[in-house]
C-alpha cells in the first residue's frame, strides 16, 4: 500500500481539487476502511487464493464473483504497467524508460516465481527504504525555507465538492493494496487471524503516512505547483531548499514503484489462478509450480501483457482506470460481506452499506475517459464469459 501511489497520485488529485485533496483523502480513507473491514471479514471465513473473486462466488453467485475477479485483474494489470513506468521515470536515463520498465517487470516476476517467502522478504526491504525516504521528505519539507501555501478551509473547498470527490476516487488508487493481502489466503500461517489484522493495521499506517505527505506537499508547493508536478517529492526537496535530497527522493520513488509492482504481480497471479480453476480464465493459468507453490504460468503471462502495456499506457490514465476497476471490485466485497451470518460477522453491516455507497459515488465522479474505458473493458469480460458459458451448454 505504501508504494508508488504516494509518489504518483497527489498531483492528479491536486489538479481536480486543489487543496481540497485533503478532504478527498479523508473520503477515500473512509471508503477504504469500510472496504477493508469487509475484506477482512470475508478473508477470515474464506482463507483461499482469489480474494473477492472467491467471496463473490460464494456469497452472491458466479456472475458477481466473475465481475470482481475480472475488474481486479484488468485494473491491476494497468496499475502494474503504471508502476513500472513510475520506476523507470525516476531512475532510467533519457530514452531508456520503456527498456528499464520491462527489465523491472522481468526481474520482479522472477522473484515472485521462486515463492512467497522471497516476495515477503523483498517487500519488507523495499517498504522500510520507502518509509525512510518519506520521513526524510516530510522533515525536510516542514523545516525548509518555504512559506506555507494552504490557508484555511476556504481554500480546501475552492474547487467544489465534485472536484473533491473526484480527487477521492483518484486517491483511492493509493489505498487499494489491502486487497492483495486477502488474495494470499493459502500461503500464510493462520489466515483467519493473520489476514484481518494485517488488512486493518496496514490501512491505518498507510493513512497516517499519506496524510503527513499530503500536508507537507501542499504546505511547501501549494496546489497549483503540485498539480503540474511530474515528480512532487523531488520538487518538494528543491522548493524547501534541500536540493541535495533530490536523488534520495528519486531512489525512494523507484523503490516504492518496485514494491508496488512486486505486490501487484503476486496478487494478480493468485486471482488469475482462482479464476482459471473455475474456467473464468483459460485453464492453462491454473497451474501451480510443484516446488515453489506459485501460479507461475499466470505470473509469466501477466508479465508479458504488462510489458506490452508499458509501451502504450499513460500514467494518469492508468490511475483512473485502476480506480474504476478496484472500486467495482470492492463494491462486490461489500455486498458479499453484507450477506454473512452472525457467526462470521466481525463488523456491523452499516460499514458495508457505507462502503457500497462510497464505491458507487467515487466511480461516478472519476474522469470520464476512465469511466468509458473501464465500462468497455468490463463489457469485453462479460462477453468472454457469455461465450464460455454458451460453449459449456452446447
Protein Blocks (a to p, Z undefined) as FASTA:
>chain_A
ZZmklmmmmmmmmmmnmmmlmmmmmmmmmmmmmmmmmmmmmmmmmgcehijmlmmmmmno
jklmmmmmmmmmmmmmmmmmmmmmmmmmmmpcghilmmmmmmmmmmmmmmmmnojklmmm
mmmmmmmmmmmmmmmmmmmmmmmmbdcfbgcjklmmmnojklmmmmmmmmmmmmmmmmmm
mmmmmmcghkllmmmmmmmmmmmmmmmmmmmmmmmmmmmnommlmmmpcblmlmmmmmno
pamlmmmmmmmmmmmmmmmmmmmmmmmmmmmmmmmmnopacfklmpccfklopafklmmm
mmmmmmmmmmmpcfklmmmmmmmmmmmmmmmmmmmmmmpcfklpcbdfklmmmmmmmmmm
mmmmgcfklmmmmmmmmmmmmmmmmmmmmmmmZZ
